[in-house]
Structure formats: C-alpha cells, structure tokens
C-alpha cells in the first residue's frame, strides 16, 4: 500500500504550531535544586517536522511571534538552523503583562527519579493563531503541500486555534493535501470546552488520512473505547491496541494509516519502546525493545516525524513504522527534544541495533 501524494508541491510538510522556549537543568538535575539551565526553542509540532527537514525535505512552519521579542528572534534563528521555512503574524507584546512565547520547564529525570515538566503558558502568543493571518489558497493551491500535520495540542489551545486547525484541514482536503492528525489530548486544554472540541476533533479526524494517538487520546478526543484488558504478557497488550485501532477505523474510515506507540518505563534512562500501525488492511508491529534514554520528551514526536518521512519518501509501509520507531529512539538520546538525524543511515543503524562506532 502507498499513499498517493500530490505532485509538484513546494513543501513536503506544512505544520502549524505555537513555538516556545524550554529550559532544562544541566546534568540531569531536578529544577528545584538547580542553578544552571540550558534554554532552547521548542514545540511538539516542530519536533515532528525536524526529521524531514534535517533529511532534506522542504518543510514550512505556520506560527505567530511576539513583535520585537528577542525570544521570537531566537525561535526564528532556530527554525532557520533546522532548515525550515516559517510564516506567522507579528503580534505586539502589549506591555509587560501582554503576550509572550510559552515556557516549558523540564526536569529530564535520572535513574529512579522520574521526569517532571511544568508548563507556563500564561499570555501565550500562539493562542492568537488565526486563519485570517494566512492565505490558505496560496499555501495549498499555489505553493502546495504533500502533507499537513495537525496536532491536538494546537487545536485545543484556544477557540481561534481550534478554528485555524479546522480550516487548515478543510483547505488541505480541497486541494488534495494529505492530512496527518496526532490527537495529543491534554485535560487542562479541554476543561469547559469538551463538547466544542469533541465536535472539532471529530470533523478533523473524519477527513484525516493518517491518525495517531495513544489509548487516552482516542478515548477522550474521539470517544472510542480504549484497549481491552486482556491476559498477561506483551502479546495480549498488543492485541488490545489492535482492537482499539480497529474501533477507530470503524468510526473514522477515511484514514489509511492508524498508529500508536508503546512504552514501558524501566527507569528514566531505560525504556521499552514499540509501536503498532495499521496501513490499509495490514498490521505492522514493532514489539517493545530496550532503548537508552537521555531525555524522553519528544520521543513520540520523533516517531510521528519518522513515519511521515517514510510516507513522503514513498517507502513500503513496513519501513514507515520502523523508521518512525528509530527516529523516536534517536530523539530520546538527545537533549533538544527533537530528532536531528545526520542521515538516513544513522536512523536505520538504530533500527538494526548497531551502535558501533562509525569512522
């Protein structure tokens, strides 16, 4: 099976996102006892896009910036360093209590101490993302995109971003762009908006070509029953996830690809990492394998990014999930929270379990 992608497009991948800043203590230390931090630009959706951009495919980020902000400049420079085009409105800060880019304060964890993440999103400029600030006919009609990647994180940020994602899906459908939708449920984003967001997410899912989520995502975003509690062991767990994806396929049959990751945490630095993907009528399963983890944040985004890269390259479906698994494992070895593959060979070496030195 292959997804028939639109030809003659300027962009392989278009991704809407709210860019922000992550600050992380050095040397794996906890936030409350640290005095030295690393600061970087980040967002879950740009994490996804990094796999394709580092491997040479044309990517465009749709976002919004605080006008004149040094943090906005840092973000722009970072996106450019990742070989990404970007487009977005410049919003006036409006004084000290006005808009800013979100902060993500992350303790990566170490050994038996689990990671802890604190999101500080007050005044987040990304919540102003508005369809009126973008020419969708130019983007999808004239420039063209093969895949637009939508995230439930952006879709639930505000009523404006919800409408923005919905209109992007409609425009993409109109122009023949494939739609990837990673549900990414967050309870705090959905509070007091459940009915509204359930309807919006259902419409996007109904036109999506690629649907990604975990058991919580599918249950709470789309109302699909999660995996049944079967017998003990890995095989029973995988069968449960297959059953859940089967119910998603019945409820949202437009998609051709459905995927979820599998993770078991042994310690902060050792995980069992796997994936289940349905492509057409075929199942592709990566049974959980042990991976080393420097920082777990971004592993799921790396999986989606690697899977989309395989689709964009026109590979056979078995390679989509393999490359996705390995891209997620690569991201987990990095402190940036996004995968920066040197080349395809590096990713395939991870899949093959070959960590020998390359000279």
PyMOL commands that set and color helices and strands:
alter all, ss='L'
color gray80, all
select helices_A, chain A and resi 26-28+31-33+44-54+70-81+125-128+131-133+136-143+152-155+159-175+187-190+194-207+215-222+234-251+299-312+317-331+344-352
alter helices_A, ss='H'
color red, helices_A
select strands_A, chain A and resi 11-16+20-25+37-42+59-66+84-91+102-107+116-120+145-151+178-182+210-212+257-267+270-279+282-292
alter strands_A, ss='S'
color yellow, strands_A
deselect
rebuild
show_as cartoon
